């Protein structure tokens, strides 16, 4: 039986197995080259994406390097077109929009921030570790718990 995406018998069901490993174990269940491979499935429906994914990792040095590469630089890699660049850059944009529990950009600590920091400081103390600071960084500024007297 021939696989739809690769034309070789050994790849039958590869995409489904890779998706299932990701769903079962998250990103930690996959080596670096399989993360872009999984992502490339979205842009390359009927192509074996493993060689391109491995080439991307080799060219950019890491999965993070692939995700943060400039679109024009990504397009220099054989097999990478607009659809693939859009899929890759969507991941970067999504990560950037996540700014923790301060999506408004206000760096003022929330009650949850304060509670979590106190818990962390107590746990650290039991382990003989001193928590020096908790920084909240947003696009509109930053707050240091130490500077405002919360640590």
N, C-alpha and C positions, 0 to 999 in steps of 0.2 A: 504494500500500500504506500502510495506517495503522499508526502505531506504537502499541504496547500501552499505553505509559505517558503519552502526551500527546495522542493523537487528531489529530496533524498529521503530514503526510508528511515534513517536514524533520527530524523527530526520530527517524526510524527508525534503530535501532542506536546511538543516542547513548550510552546507558548502557554498552554494550559497548566503544565507542570510548574513552570516558572511563576506564573500568577499565583498558583496554589501555595507554593513555598513562601511567597511574599505575604499572602493573606494569613498563612499560619504562623509565620515567624517575624514578619515585618522586615524592615531594611537590614537588620542584623543577620538575617538568614541568607542574605545574598552577598557574593563578592562584589567588589566595586564595578566590574564590567557588566554585571547583570542588572544593576540599577539603570544605567542608560539603555540597556537592551530592553528592559521592561517598558521604559518610557518611549523608546522608538517604535514599539508595537503600535502606538497611537497614530504615528505619522506614516508608518510604512506597513500597510496592511498585508501585503503579499510578498514580503521580502524577508530573507534571513537577516536579522538585525545583529546577530552576535559578532560577525567580523567588523561591522561598522562600530559597534559599541566598544569592542576591544581597541580598535584603532583610535577612537576618541579618547579613551583613557590613556593610551600610550602617548598620543599627541599633546594632551593637556595635563597629563600627570596624575590626575585623580578625578573622582566623580565631581567634587567641588569645582575643580578646574574646568570641567566640561560645562557645568551649570552656569558658571560665572564668565565664561568666554564671551567675547564680543560676537555679535551676529555675523559680521563680515569674516571674522576668523573661523567661525564654525563652518561657514560656506566654503572655505578653502579645502575642507576635507571632502574627498570623493564620496558621493552618495548623499551628501547633506544639502537639502534644498530649503525653501521657505517653510514648508509644513513641518519639517524636522526642527528647524530653528525656532519656530513658534512653540512647538511642544517643549523644547528644552528651556526657553526663556520664560514660559509660563510657570515652570517650577520656581525659578529665581524670583519672579514677581510675587508668587504666592508666599514664599518664605519671607520676603521683605514686608509684606502686608500684615504678617502675624504680629510686630512691635509689642509680645507678652500679654498682660491684661491691661495695657494702656493704649488701646487703639485710638483714643482721642488725641494722643500726643502730650497729655498733661503728665509730667513726671512726679506729681504729688503722690506719696505713698497711700495706697488704699488700706482699709482695715484688714483685708486679707493679706496684703504685703507685710503689714506690721505683725500680724499674728504668726504668719509663716516664718518670719525672720526671728521672732522670739523663740519659736519651737526649734529652729535650726541652731540658734545660739546655745540653747539648753542641751541639745543633743551633742553639739560640738564640745561643750564644756565637759560632758561625761566622758568623752573620748580624749580629753586633754588637748583639744584644739581650740584656738581662739579665733572667733569670727571677727575679722577686722572691720568689715564694712559690707553694706548691701547697696549696690548702685542701681538706680533706675535710669535707663537711658532711653530717651525718645527723640523723635526728630525735632521737638520743640525745646529740648533742654535735658537736664539731668538732676537727680537728687541723690545725695549721699546720706545714708542713715546716720553715719558717724557725725557728719557736719551739723545735722539738725537735732542731734542729741537722742536719737533712738537706739544707738549702740554705744 
